Structures are given as C-alpha cells and as structure tokens.
Amino acid sequence: MHKLLLNRASIALKLKPRGGFLIKDGDKGRTMVRPDLPDLQALRTRVDGEETVFIPGSSLKGVFRSAFERQLRSFGGEHHGLLACDPLNPRGNLCHDNAPRDEREDSPTTHARLCLACRSFGSQQIGGRVRFADALPLSADDRRRANLTEQRSGVSIDRKSGGPSRGKLFEMEVVTGGAFDTAIQVENFQLWQLGMLATLLADLKAGELRLGSATTRGLGAFGVVVPEVVLWQARGSSPMGVKSLGAPTEYEWLPDGELPAEVIAGARHRRRRGGHEWRFEGDAVALLLDAVESAGWAHLEAAQQDGWTALATRRRRLR
C-alpha cells in the first residue's frame, strides 16, 4: 500500500502551552560543564539561525500512538489484542512475529496480521501512515516568548515514607509561553483512522492528553487550534476512505465510507495533481473533525457488531 497513493490528509496545528511543559534534553554532560544550568533542561534546536525550544515530532507521535492504542484496546473488548498489540509482551502477538527465513512474506499477508495500531503508526515490518512534524515557534515573537522559560524546583518522593527523599532536590526548566506550529499527515487512510486522530486532538485540547515530562504534576497541557485541514484523493466526488477508493481487497480493510455533502460544502475544492483537493478553514474545520470522528467510530462499531472473529481467524491462520 506504500507503493500507491489514493488519499492524503494534512492537519495543521498550533499548540499553546497552558501552565508550562518540559521536553527534556538528554545531554547530561552539559550540566557537568555548566553547574549553573538546571538539572532538567528543555530540548532545543535552531530556527532561522536562532536557538529555540521546540517539541520534536517523535514526542508527539509517541503520545498519540500510546493514546491511540489505549482507545482501541478499551473498544475491542475480548478481542482488544487484535486492535492494538501489547507493548509489554512483544513475543506474544503476531505484530512482532518475523517471516520464516526460507520465504519472504508478501505485503498483504504482513498487513493482515498486524494490529490496527501498527497498521496506522507502523511496525518493524511496515512503515506508518501517520507522520508528525516537529512543533516549532515560527514567528520571532513566538520564539521570544517561548524562550522566556521558568526554573522550577522538584524533589523525588521516598516510596516507603511517602515524603521527600533527602538530597534529591532538582531544578527543571519549564516552557510557559509562545505558540508552536506543526502538522499531522496521513496517507492511504480509512475514515476510522482519521476519526481516531480527531478524538485524540479533542482529548489534547481538553487537557486529557498531555505532552512531555511531569504530566501528573500539572505540566504538559496545551491549547489546540486547527487552522486548516487539507484532504486530497485520486478520484471520487467527495472525500472517502481508502477502501471505498478501490484499495486492493487482499489487504483486508475495516468498513469504510465517504463524508456527507453538507460537511464538504464549506471547503474550497479544486482539481490538483490528477485528483481532487478539499481545503477546510475556520468553522468548516470543526464541522469536518466532528464528522470524521462520528463516522470513524461508527465504522469501528459496525466492525464490532459483525464481531472481530473473522479478523482473529485470519490472523491465527498466519501463525
């Protein structure tokens, strides 16, 4: 499925910290050379020649994948292992099985035995369909405000006494201002995958999903603005999932569909790159995200009503 492109979605995001966050820099040697620096420092890169704090795409992907898997497991009931594999038991599921040495597994067979989370975010066998860009403060004003960091004190807790551990005081650098621009891109998606991402964006905006360190101590909450969503597909008069676009049937897809006409009425449509593009802005973005979330969960519910038995049987045959 990575050899052809049937549809694509690009979701632009602007993240604004609420109360502060910390994505830690792993360079511990810096504090040995500069003891005046806090023990836990914010990760930095360069934008337009200026050093600045930022949120790496890998941090965004890790948090979103973990939440994506948790949502699928809670939804799957007794078949939750088919929807999202267990990261604590890598040898106990098909997603981490290697193909026999004397024969190479073809792409449809690999796709069929992977859980829904690995099909979306990738595994050791296939690449992911969801990509996250680094979140950067692009404007000079956002960079200035983002780099006016605060230094806060913390202390490790003694697990036996429940009180502070002696000699375990530490300082951490916390980012409290600015705005960070990023984007999520999805290729060859089904509507349930886009709907799940819309659910997680809503959770991030509500503060139920947090980024970085010390999230249980108040850090990592963000305000989320989605200024634009762009959908592209090779054919069809309205946006739809890859199964409805004629993806090869041997890859085994969940139920799929297309977006209703009233949802795409507010988008700007044009012919582009041999296909169709819909650009959603302003109020049309909220309507779109609500629609894909409702449609995506409906398709998962339809699959559950039919039972995950067929998927379980197919995957067991691949052992």
N, C-alpha and C positions, 0 to 999 in steps of 0.2 A: 504493500500500500504506500510505501515511501517513494515508489517509482513513478507514481502519477499524482496529479493534484486535481481534486474535484471541488473542494471548497476550502475557504480560509476565513478566519475571524481575527481581527486585531482590536483589542480593548485598551484604550489609552486610560491611564490612571494618574491622579495627582494625590499623593499621600501627605497629610499634615499631622505631625505628632501632637498627641493630646497627653500632656503630662510628662513626656520625655520617653526616650528609648536608648538602648545601647546595643550596637552590633560590635562585638569585641574584636580588637586587633590581636592576632595570635603571636605577635613579635614580643616575647617576654624579655629579650635581651635589651630592648630599648630602655626599660625601667632600671636595668642594672647600670647602664651608662648615664642615664638621667634620673637619679632618685627623686628629683622634684616633681616628676610626672606622676599622675595617678596610676595605681596598680592595674586597673582595667581601663584601657583606652579605646576610644571609638575608632573603627576601621576607616581608613582614608584612601582616596585616590586623587587624580588630577583631572580637572575640567577646565578647558581653555587656559591651560598653563598654571592654574591655581590649585593648591591642595585643598581638599574639602572632604568632609564626612559624607558617607553615602550608604545605601542599602544594596548589597550585592544581589543579583538575580538568584544565586544559589540559596540564599536565605529565604527569599520569597518562595521559591519552588519547594524547599523543604517543608515550610509551614503549610503551604497549600496542599502538598501531597499528603502530609500526615492527616490533615483535616478531611481531605477527600476520602482517604481510606476509612477513617472513623465513621464518616457519614454512610459509606457503603456497607460497612460491617453492621451498623445498627439497623440498616434497612433490610439486609439479606436474611435475617432470622437464622434458621438452622443451616442455611447454605451460605453463611457470611464468608466462609473461606473461599468460595468461588468468586466473590465480588472483589475482595481485597485480601491478598496473601498476608500471612503473619510474619512480620519482620523479625520476631524473636525466635522463630522456628524455620529458618531458611531451607532446611533439608526436608521439611515435612510437607511441602507443597510443590505443585507442578511448575510454578513460575521459575524455580531455581534448579529444575532438572536440566541437565545438559543432554544434547542429542547423542545417540550412540556413536561411538568412534568410527564404526565401519560404514556409516551412512550419514549424510547431512540432511537435516530437517528442512523441508521447504517452508516458505513464508506463511501460507495459510495454516499449516499444522502448528507452527510456532504461535501464531496469533490465536488459534483456537484454544490452546492450553493455558494461555496467560490469563490472569485475573483482570477484572475491568480497570483496576487502578494501574496495573503495569501496561495495559493496552494504551492508556491515556498518557502516563508520565514516563513510560519506557522501563526497560529492564536490561539485564546483561545480554539478552538475545535481540531485542529490537529497540530502536530509538523512540523517544517520546514524541507525542503530537503537540504537547503544550510547552511553550517556551516563555521564559521570563527575562526581561531586560533589566539591567541594573537601574535602580531608582536614584536619580541624580538631581541635585539642586541646579537647574539650568541657568536661571537668571542671576545676575550679580547680587541683587538684593536678597534672593533666597539663600545664596551661598553665604552671604554676610551673616544673616540671621541664624542659619543652621550651624555655623561655626562658632557662635557665641555660646559655647557649651557650659554646663554647670558641673561642679565637682561635688559628689555626694559621698557620705560615709556609709559603710556597711559593716556588719560583723557576722561571722559564722556562728551557727547555733550548735550547742552541745546536744547531741541526740539523747543522751542519758538524763541530763538535768533539765533540758528544755530552756536553759538560759544561754547567755552569750559565752562563747569559747574564749578563754584567756589568750591574749596575744594574737587573735585572729581578726583584728580590725583591718579593713581595707578601704581604699578610695576608688571610686569609679567615675568616669566621665560620661555625662548624660547629655544627649542632644534634645533640646526642647523647642526649637524654632525652625523656621524655613518650610519649604514645600519641596517634595521630591517627585519628579516625573518619571514614569516608567510605562511599560506596555506588556500585555499578555497576548501572545499569538498562538492560535490553534489551527492546525491543518488537518484536513480529512476527518472532520468531527461529526459526531451524531448530536442531535439536539439534547439528549440527556447529558452529554459531556459539557455542552455549553451551559445548560441549566444548572448543573452542579457548580460550575465556576461562578455563576450568578448568585447562587446560595452562599458560597464562601465569601464573595465580595460583600454581601449583606451582613454576614457574620463579622467581617473585619470592620465594617462601618459601625456596627453596634458594640464593638469592643469585646465581642466573644472570641475573636481570633486575634492573637497578638504576635508581634514580631520581636525578635532579639532576646536579650538576657533579662533575667529578673521579672518575667511576666507575671509571676504570682505575687510580686511585691509592688505592683502598680505600674510598671513600665510596659511599653510596647503597644499602647493603644493609639489608633490613628483615625483621623477623619479621612474619608474617602470621597473623591469627586471623580466621576467618569465623564469627561468632556466629550468623548467621541467613541463610537464603535463602528468599524467598517467590516462589512461582510462581502465576500466575493465567492462566486461559484461558476463552474464551467458552463452550465446550461440550466434551463428552468426559468419560469416566470416569477418565482418567489423563493426566498431563502429556505433551504431544506437540508436535512441530514444526508450524510454520505451514502447511506443505504438507499434512500429514495433517489439518489443521483446515479444509480446504476453501478455501485461498487461491486466487485466480484463476489458472487454469492458464497464461494467456498471459504471466505474469511469469517463467516458466522457472525451476524450482527444482531443487536437487540432491536426491538420495534423502533420505528422512526417516523418522521412526518415532515410537514412544512409549516411555516409561520402563517397565521391568518392575514388577510388583506388589510385589515384595519391597523395592524401593527406596522406594516411596511409603508403605509400611506404617508407617514411623516418623514420618511427617509428620502434622500436625494439619490436617484437611480441614474446610472449611465452604463453604457457598454464599455468594457475595459479588458484588455488582454485576452480577447477572444471569448469573454464571458460577461457576466453581469456583476455590477458592484452597487451596494446599498450603503450609504453613509448616514449614520444616525447621530444627531446632535441635540442638545438641550432636552426638552421634555420627551422627545422621541426615544432617547436613551433609556429613561426609566420605564417607558412602556415596553421597549424591547426586552430589557432584563427581566421584567415581570413575566412577559410572555414565554421566554425561553425557560425560565425557572419552572413555571407551571407545566409547560409542555414536557420538559425533561423529566420531572418527577412523575408525570402521568405515564410516560413511556416505561419508566422503571416499575411503576405499579402494574402496568399491563404485563410486563415480563414476570412479575411475581405472581399475578393471578394465574398465568399459564404454568407457573412453577419453574424452578431452576433445574428441574430433573433432567431435561434434555441436555443442558449445558454440563451438568455433573456427569451424565453418561458419556457424553462426547469426550470430556477430559480424562475420564477413567480409562477409556479405550486407548489413550495416547501414552499410558504408562509403559 
